Amino acid sequence: SHDAGLSWTSVPGIPGQIITSARFSPDIARDNAIYVAAVSNRHHIRPRADDERLFNAAIESAGVLVTNDDGLTWTAVSQGLEGESVAPFKFN
């Protein structure tokens, strides 16, 4: 929206990604920046080599992206950020 929310324009999504969070720049009037966290719908589950009852699971992620052109293009800005890790899980 460019009119305080009176009207809205749909923008294309980020192919293969699901937006989990969005934040506007504190200086959006100057830099027009919108930041999003994105993950894919692709999951990987693999048995561990040391114990076939344990599995490691992972999800692919584009990480944090920013747009300065109303969502027409996106740039990855998550280099250097640490990802979350989770303990392996066991099927009984």
N, CA, C and O atoms as a MOPAC input file, in Angstrom:
PM7 MOZYME 1SCF
protein

 N      0.83900 1    -1.18000 1     0.00000 1
 C      0.00000 1     0.00000 1     0.00000 1
 C      0.88400 1     1.24400 1     0.00000 1
 O      1.90200 1     1.29100 1     0.69000 1
 N      0.49900 1     2.22100 1    -0.75500 1
 C      1.20900 1     3.50500 1    -0.78700 1
 C      0.29700 1     4.63200 1    -0.33100 1
 O      0.63300 1     5.80900 1    -0.46600 1
 N     -0.86700 1     4.26100 1     0.21300 1
 C     -1.83100 1     5.28400 1     0.63100 1
 C     -2.37800 1     4.99800 1     2.03100 1
 O     -3.57300 1     5.14000 1     2.29000 1
 N     -1.47600 1     4.59300 1     2.92200 1
 C     -1.82200 1     4.32400 1     4.32400 1
 C     -2.85800 1     3.22000 1     4.47100 1
 O     -3.66200 1     3.23900 1     5.40200 1
 N     -2.84100 1     2.26600 1     3.56300 1
 C     -3.70800 1     1.10300 1     3.68900 1
 C     -5.07900 1     1.24100 1     3.07100 1
 O     -5.91200 1     0.35100 1     3.24400 1
 N     -5.35100 1     2.32500 1     2.35200 1
 C     -6.65200 1     2.46900 1     1.69200 1
 C     -6.80100 1     1.49700 1     0.53100 1
 O     -7.89800 1     1.00500 1     0.26700 1
 N     -5.70800 1     1.22300 1    -0.15700 1
 C     -5.73600 1     0.24000 1    -1.24100 1
 C     -4.46000 1    -0.58900 1    -1.16400 1
 O     -3.45200 1    -0.15500 1    -0.60500 1
 N     -4.52100 1    -1.78300 1    -1.73300 1
 C     -3.40100 1    -2.72100 1    -1.66100 1
 C     -3.13300 1    -3.29800 1    -3.03900 1
 O     -4.04600 1    -3.45800 1    -3.84900 1
 N     -1.87600 1    -3.60600 1    -3.29300 1
 C     -1.47000 1    -4.25200 1    -4.53300 1
 C     -0.79800 1    -5.56400 1    -4.17200 1
 O      0.07400 1    -5.60500 1    -3.30400 1
 N     -1.20300 1    -6.62800 1    -4.83500 1
 C     -0.59000 1    -7.92900 1    -4.60400 1
 C      0.80200 1    -7.94400 1    -5.22600 1
 O      1.00000 1    -7.43900 1    -6.33100 1
 N      1.76600 1    -8.52500 1    -4.50900 1
 C      3.11800 1    -8.67000 1    -5.04300 1
 C      3.42500 1   -10.15900 1    -5.16600 1
 O      2.88700 1   -10.96600 1    -4.40700 1
 N      4.27700 1   -10.52600 1    -6.10800 1
 C      4.60900 1   -11.94000 1    -6.24400 1
 C      5.33700 1   -12.44900 1    -5.01100 1
 O      6.06100 1   -11.70500 1    -4.35100 1
 N      5.13700 1   -13.72000 1    -4.71100 1
 C      5.83000 1   -14.32700 1    -3.58600 1
 C      7.26900 1   -14.64800 1    -3.93200 1
 O      7.74500 1   -14.34000 1    -5.02400 1
 N      7.93800 1   -15.25800 1    -3.01000 1
 C      9.30200 1   -15.71400 1    -3.23100 1
 C      9.19200 1   -17.19000 1    -3.59000 1
 O      8.79100 1   -17.98900 1    -2.74500 1
 N      9.53600 1   -17.57900 1    -4.81700 1
 C      9.31100 1   -18.95700 1    -5.27100 1
 C      9.88100 1   -20.01200 1    -4.31700 1
 O     11.04900 1   -19.95600 1    -3.93200 1
 N      9.03200 1   -20.97100 1    -3.94900 1
 C      9.45100 1   -22.08100 1    -3.11000 1
 C      9.60600 1   -21.74600 1    -1.64600 1
 O     10.07600 1   -22.58400 1    -0.87700 1
 N      9.22700 1   -20.54100 1    -1.23000 1
 C      9.43500 1   -20.11300 1     0.14900 1
 C      8.11500 1   -19.73000 1     0.80900 1
 O      7.17500 1   -19.29100 1     0.14700 1
 N      8.06600 1   -19.90600 1     2.12100 1
 C      6.92900 1   -19.51400 1     2.93100 1
 C      7.42400 1   -18.42700 1     3.88000 1
 O      8.40100 1   -18.63100 1     4.60000 1
 N      6.76400 1   -17.28500 1     3.88800 1
 C      7.16300 1   -16.18100 1     4.75900 1
 C      6.65100 1   -16.47000 1     6.16500 1
 O      5.45400 1   -16.67700 1     6.36600 1
 N      7.55700 1   -16.48200 1     7.13300 1
 C      7.16200 1   -16.76800 1     8.51800 1
 C      7.11800 1   -15.51000 1     9.38100 1
 O      6.52600 1   -15.51800 1    10.46000 1
 N      7.74000 1   -14.43400 1     8.91100 1
 C      7.76000 1   -13.19300 1     9.68100 1
 C      8.12800 1   -12.05300 1     8.74600 1
 O      8.90000 1   -12.24000 1     7.80500 1
 N      7.57800 1   -10.87200 1     9.00300 1
 C      7.91400 1    -9.68800 1     8.20300 1
 C      8.06400 1    -8.49300 1     9.13300 1
 O      7.32700 1    -8.35400 1    10.10900 1
 N      9.02100 1    -7.63900 1     8.82200 1
 C      9.25300 1    -6.42500 1     9.60500 1
 C      9.56200 1    -5.27500 1     8.64700 1
 O     10.26900 1    -5.44400 1     7.65400 1
 N      9.02100 1    -4.11400 1     8.96700 1
 C      9.30600 1    -2.91700 1     8.18900 1
 C     10.49900 1    -2.19800 1     8.80000 1
 O     10.67500 1    -2.19100 1    10.01800 1
 N     11.30900 1    -1.59900 1     7.95300 1
 C     12.44700 1    -0.81600 1     8.41800 1
 C     11.93100 1     0.34200 1     9.27100 1
 O     10.89100 1     0.91800 1     8.95300 1
 N     12.63600 1     0.69200 1    10.34400 1
 C     12.24400 1     1.87000 1    11.12700 1
 C     12.29400 1     3.15500 1    10.29900 1
 O     11.65500 1     4.15000 1    10.64300 1
 N     13.06200 1     3.12200 1     9.20400 1
 C     13.20600 1     4.29100 1     8.32800 1
 C     12.61600 1     3.98800 1     6.94900 1
 O     13.19600 1     4.34900 1     5.92500 1
 N     11.46100 1     3.32400 1     6.93100 1
 C     10.88100 1     2.85000 1     5.66400 1
 C     10.57100 1     3.99200 1     4.70000 1
 O     10.61800 1     3.79400 1     3.48600 1
 N     10.25900 1     5.16900 1     5.20400 1
 C      9.97200 1     6.29800 1     4.31100 1
 C     11.19600 1     6.66400 1     3.47300 1
 O     11.06200 1     7.15900 1     2.35400 1
 N     12.39000 1     6.41900 1     4.02000 1
 C     13.62300 1     6.73400 1     3.28900 1
 C     14.14400 1     5.54100 1     2.49900 1
 O     14.49200 1     5.67400 1     1.32600 1
 N     14.20000 1     4.34900 1     3.15300 1
 C     14.86000 1     3.21600 1     2.49100 1
 C     13.88800 1     2.21400 1     1.86200 1
 O     14.31900 1     1.33900 1     1.11100 1
 N     12.59200 1     2.32400 1     2.15000 1
 C     11.57300 1     1.44900 1     1.56100 1
 C     11.87600 1    -0.03700 1     1.79400 1
 O     11.55100 1    -0.87500 1     0.95400 1
 N     12.49700 1    -0.36100 1     2.93200 1
 C     12.95700 1    -1.73200 1     3.18600 1
 C     11.94200 1    -2.53300 1     3.99500 1
 O     11.43500 1    -2.07900 1     5.02100 1
 N     11.66400 1    -3.73100 1     3.50300 1
 C     10.84000 1    -4.70500 1     4.21000 1
 C     11.69000 1    -5.96700 1     4.34100 1
 O     12.21900 1    -6.47400 1     3.35200 1
 N     11.81700 1    -6.47100 1     5.57100 1
 C     12.60200 1    -7.66500 1     5.85600 1
 C     11.65500 1    -8.82900 1     6.13200 1
 O     10.64200 1    -8.66500 1     6.81200 1
 N     11.99200 1   -10.00600 1     5.60000 1
 C     11.18300 1   -11.19800 1     5.86400 1
 C     12.08600 1   -12.37100 1     6.22900 1
 O     13.24200 1   -12.44900 1     5.81200 1
 N     11.52200 1   -13.27800 1     7.01800 1
 C     12.15700 1   -14.56600 1     7.27500 1
 C     11.40500 1   -15.58700 1     6.44200 1
 O     10.17500 1   -15.61400 1     6.45200 1
 N     12.13600 1   -16.42500 1     5.72200 1
 C     11.49500 1   -17.35600 1     4.80000 1
 C     12.05700 1   -18.76400 1     4.96000 1
 O     13.26300 1   -18.95300 1     5.11900 1
 N     11.16200 1   -19.74500 1     4.91400 1
 C     11.54800 1   -21.15700 1     4.90500 1
 C     10.85400 1   -21.83100 1     3.73500 1
 O      9.83500 1   -21.34400 1     3.24500 1
 N     11.39600 1   -22.93200 1     3.29800 1
 C     10.76900 1   -23.64600 1     2.19300 1
 C      9.82800 1   -24.70500 1     2.73700 1
 O      9.78400 1   -24.96300 1     3.94000 1
 N      9.09500 1   -25.29800 1     1.85100 1
 C      8.23300 1   -26.40500 1     2.26400 1
 C      8.93800 1   -27.74500 1     2.04400 1
 O      8.30100 1   -28.79800 1     2.07000 1
 N     10.25200 1   -27.69900 1     1.82700 1
 C     11.04400 1   -28.92300 1     1.63700 1
 C     11.68700 1   -29.32500 1     2.95900 1
 O     12.43900 1   -28.55700 1     3.55900 1
 N     11.38300 1   -30.52200 1     3.39400 1
 C     11.92600 1   -31.05200 1     4.63800 1
 C     12.79900 1   -32.26000 1     4.32900 1
 O     12.55500 1   -32.98900 1     3.36700 1
 N     13.79700 1   -32.45800 1     5.13800 1
 C     14.68800 1   -33.59600 1     4.97800 1
 C     14.73300 1   -34.36600 1     6.30000 1
 O     15.03400 1   -33.79600 1     7.34900 1
 N     14.43800 1   -35.63600 1     6.23800 1
 C     14.51700 1   -36.49600 1     7.41600 1
 C     15.41800 1   -37.66900 1     7.05200 1
 O     15.15300 1   -38.39700 1     6.09500 1
 N     16.47000 1   -37.84100 1     7.81400 1
 C     17.44800 1   -38.89200 1     7.52500 1
 C     17.76600 1   -39.67300 1     8.80000 1
 O     17.90400 1   -39.08000 1     9.87000 1
 N     17.88300 1   -41.00600 1     8.69400 1
 C     18.32500 1   -41.77000 1     9.86800 1
 C     19.79400 1   -41.47700 1    10.15800 1
 O     20.58400 1   -41.23300 1     9.24600 1
 N     20.13900 1   -41.50400 1    11.41700 1
 C     21.53000 1   -41.27100 1    11.79100 1
 C     22.34400 1   -42.52700 1    11.54600 1
 O     21.84200 1   -43.63700 1    11.72100 1
 N     23.58000 1   -42.36500 1    11.14600 1
 C     24.45000 1   -43.49700 1    10.85000 1
 C     24.81000 1   -44.28100 1    12.11100 1
 O     25.02000 1   -45.49200 1    12.05400 1
 N     24.88200 1   -43.58500 1    13.25200 1
 C     25.31500 1   -44.24800 1    14.48000 1
 C     24.17600 1   -44.93900 1    15.23700 1
 O     24.43700 1   -45.74300 1    16.13200 1
 N     22.91200 1   -44.63900 1    14.89200 1
 C     21.77400 1   -45.27400 1    15.56500 1
 C     20.55600 1   -45.12900 1    14.66300 1
 O     19.99200 1   -44.04100 1    14.54600 1
 N     20.15100 1   -46.21800 1    14.02900 1
 C     19.06600 1   -46.14000 1    13.05200 1
 C     17.71400 1   -45.79900 1    13.68400 1
 O     16.75100 1   -45.53200 1    12.96600 1
 N     17.63200 1   -45.80500 1    15.01000 1
 C     16.39600 1   -45.39200 1    15.68200 1
 C     16.31000 1   -43.87800 1    15.83900 1
 O     15.25200 1   -43.34000 1    16.16500 1
 N     17.44200 1   -43.18700 1    15.60300 1
 C     17.47000 1   -41.73200 1    15.69400 1
 C     17.43400 1   -41.12300 1    14.29800 1
 O     18.01700 1   -41.66300 1    13.35800 1
 N     16.75000 1   -40.00200 1    14.17500 1
 C     16.62900 1   -39.31200 1    12.89000 1
 C     17.01900 1   -37.85400 1    13.04800 1
 O     16.74100 1   -37.23400 1    14.07500 1
 N     17.65600 1   -37.31800 1    12.03800 1
 C     17.92300 1   -35.88800 1    11.96200 1
 C     16.92700 1   -35.29800 1    10.96800 1
 O     16.68800 1   -35.86800 1     9.90400 1
 N     16.36100 1   -34.17600 1    11.31800 1
 C     15.41000 1   -33.50600 1    10.43900 1
 C     15.90800 1   -32.09700 1    10.15600 1
 O     16.50300 1   -31.46100 1    11.02500 1
 N     15.66700 1   -31.61000 1     8.95000 1
 C     16.08400 1   -30.25800 1     8.57300 1
 C     15.06100 1   -29.67500 1     7.61200 1
 O     14.34400 1   -30.40100 1     6.92300 1
 N     15.01100 1   -28.37000 1     7.58100 1
 C     14.15900 1   -27.66200 1     6.63300 1
 C     15.03800 1   -26.67600 1     5.87500 1
 O     15.89500 1   -26.01500 1     6.46200 1
 N     14.82100 1   -26.58300 1     4.58400 1
 C     15.58700 1   -25.63200 1     3.78200 1
 C     15.04800 1   -24.23700 1     4.03600 1
 O     13.85600 1   -24.05900 1     4.28600 1
 N     15.92200 1   -23.25700 1     3.97100 1
 C     15.50600 1   -21.89700 1     4.27200 1
 C     16.24900 1   -20.89500 1     3.41300 1
 O     17.44600 1   -21.03800 1     3.16700 1
 N     15.53300 1   -19.88600 1     2.96100 1
 C     16.18700 1   -18.76300 1     2.28500 1
 C     16.74500 1   -17.79900 1     3.31200 1
 O     17.53600 1   -16.91900 1     2.97500 1
 N     16.33500 1   -17.96000 1     4.57500 1
 C     16.84100 1   -17.10500 1     5.64200 1
 C     16.13200 1   -15.76400 1     5.68200 1
 O     14.91800 1   -15.68100 1     5.49600 1
 N     16.90700 1   -14.71300 1     5.92600 1
 C     16.36000 1   -13.36200 1     5.98600 1
 C     16.59900 1   -12.68800 1     4.63800 1
 O     17.70500 1   -12.71400 1     4.09600 1
 N     15.53600 1   -12.08600 1     4.11300 1
 C     15.60400 1   -11.39800 1     2.82300 1
 C     15.09800 1    -9.98200 1     2.99500 1
 O     14.33100 1    -9.70100 1     3.91600 1
 N     15.52600 1    -9.08100 1     2.10900 1
 C     15.05500 1    -7.68700 1     2.14500 1
 C     14.65200 1    -7.27600 1     0.73700 1
 O     15.26100 1    -7.69600 1    -0.24800 1
 N     13.62100 1    -6.45200 1     0.65800 1
 C     13.22600 1    -5.82100 1    -0.59600 1
 C     13.21200 1    -4.31200 1    -0.38800 1
 O     12.83600 1    -3.82300 1     0.67700 1
 N     13.62200 1    -3.59100 1    -1.40600 1
 C     13.56100 1    -2.12800 1    -1.38500 1
 C     12.71900 1    -1.61000 1    -2.54200 1
 O     12.65100 1    -0.40500 1    -2.78600 1
 N     12.07400 1    -2.54200 1    -3.25500 1
 C     11.27800 1    -2.14700 1    -4.42400 1
 C      9.88200 1    -2.75600 1    -4.38200 1
 O      9.35600 1    -3.22200 1    -5.39200 1
 N      9.30100 1    -2.73900 1    -3.19500 1
 C      7.92200 1    -3.21100 1    -3.00500 1
 C      7.72600 1    -4.68600 1    -3.34100 1
 O      6.65300 1    -5.07800 1    -3.80100 1
 N      8.74400 1    -5.50200 1    -3.11600 1
 C      8.61900 1    -6.94400 1    -3.31400 1
 C      8.90200 1    -7.43800 1    -4.71100 1
 O      8.71700 1    -8.62300 1    -4.98800 1
 N      9.34300 1    -6.57000 1    -5.60200 1
 C      9.65700 1    -7.02900 1    -6.95700 1
 C     10.91500 1    -7.88600 1    -6.96700 1
 O     10.99100 1    -8.87900 1    -7.69000 1
 N     11.90400 1    -7.49800 1    -6.16000 1
 C     13.13300 1    -8.29500 1    -6.03900 1
 C     13.47400 1    -8.44700 1    -4.55900 1
 O     13.09800 1    -7.61600 1    -3.73200 1
 N     14.18800 1    -9.51900 1    -4.24400 1
 C     14.57000 1    -9.81900 1    -2.86200 1
 C     16.05700 1   -10.13400 1    -2.81900 1
 O     16.59000 1   -10.76300 1    -3.73300 1
 N     16.72700 1    -9.69600 1    -1.75700 1
 C     18.15000 1    -9.94600 1    -1.57300 1
 C     18.35600 1   -10.64200 1    -0.23200 1
 O     17.82300 1   -10.20700 1     0.78900 1
 N     19.13300 1   -11.72500 1    -0.23900 1
 C     19.44900 1   -12.43700 1     1.00600 1
 C     20.38200 1   -11.58800 1     1.84900 1
 O     21.36600 1   -11.04600 1     1.34700 1
 N     20.06800 1   -11.47400 1     3.14000 1
 C     20.90300 1   -10.68900 1     4.05200 1
 C     21.23400 1   -11.46800 1     5.31300 1
 O     21.54700 1   -10.87400 1     6.34500 1
 N     21.16800 1   -12.79700 1     5.24000 1
 C     21.36400 1   -13.59100 1     6.45300 1
 C     22.76400 1   -14.17600 1     6.58800 1
 O     23.00400 1   -14.98400 1     7.48500 1
 N     23.68600 1   -13.79000 1     5.72200 1
 C     25.04800 1   -14.30900 1     5.84900 1
 C     25.61700 1   -13.90100 1     7.20000 1
 O     25.54100 1   -12.73500 1     7.58800 1
 N     26.18200 1   -14.85800 1     7.90900 1
 C     26.76500 1   -14.59700 1     9.20500 1
 C     25.80800 1   -14.83800 1    10.36700 1
 O     26.23600 1   -14.87300 1    11.52000 1
 N     24.52400 1   -15.00300 1    10.07900 1
 C     23.56700 1   -15.31900 1    11.14100 1
 C     23.61700 1   -16.80700 1    11.43600 1
 O     23.81500 1   -17.62200 1    10.53500 1
 N     23.43700 1   -17.15100 1    12.68900 1
 C     23.41800 1   -18.56500 1    13.06000 1
 C     22.01000 1   -19.10900 1    12.94200 1
 O     21.04000 1   -18.41800 1    13.25600 1
 N     21.89700 1   -20.35400 1    12.48700 1
 C     20.60400 1   -21.02500 1    12.42500 1
 C     20.31500 1   -21.74200 1    13.72400 1
 O     21.20100 1   -21.94300 1    14.55400 1
 N     19.07000 1   -22.12200 1    13.88600 1
 C     18.69800 1   -22.88800 1    15.07200 1
 C     18.96700 1   -24.36200 1    14.81300 1
 O     18.87400 1   -24.83100 1    13.67900 1
 N     19.29600 1   -25.07200 1    15.85400 1
 C     19.46300 1   -26.51400 1    15.71800 1
 C     18.54500 1   -27.19500 1    16.72000 1
 O     18.15900 1   -26.61000 1    17.73200 1
 N     18.21100 1   -28.42000 1    16.42200 1
 C     17.31000 1   -29.17600 1    17.27700 1
 C     17.92700 1   -30.53000 1    17.54600 1
 O     18.65300 1   -31.07200 1    16.71300 1
 N     17.64000 1   -31.06600 1    18.69600 1
 C     18.16500 1   -32.39500 1    19.05100 1
 C     17.52300 1   -33.46300 1    18.17100 1
 O     16.38500 1   -33.30000 1    17.72900 1
 N     18.24100 1   -34.55100 1    17.91300 1
 C     17.66000 1   -35.64700 1    17.14300 1
 C     16.44100 1   -36.21800 1    17.87000 1
 O     16.31200 1   -36.07900 1    19.08600 1
 N     15.57000 1   -36.84600 1    17.12700 1
 C     14.40100 1   -37.45400 1    17.74700 1
 C     14.40900 1   -38.95500 1    17.48800 1
 O     15.04000 1   -39.41900 1    16.53800 1
 N     13.71700 1   -39.70900 1    18.32200 1
 C     13.72500 1   -41.16900 1    18.25300 1
 C     12.30800 1   -41.68900 1    18.08000 1
 O     11.37300 1   -41.23500 1    18.74000 1
 N     12.17000 1   -42.65800 1    17.17200 1
 C     10.91500 1   -43.38500 1    17.03300 1
 C     11.00900 1   -44.63300 1    17.90100 1
 O     12.02300 1   -45.33000 1    17.86200 1
 N      9.99600 1   -44.92200 1    18.66700 1
 C      9.97900 1   -46.12900 1    19.49500 1
 C      9.30200 1   -47.26600 1    18.76600 1
 O      9.19100 1   -48.36700 1    19.30500 1

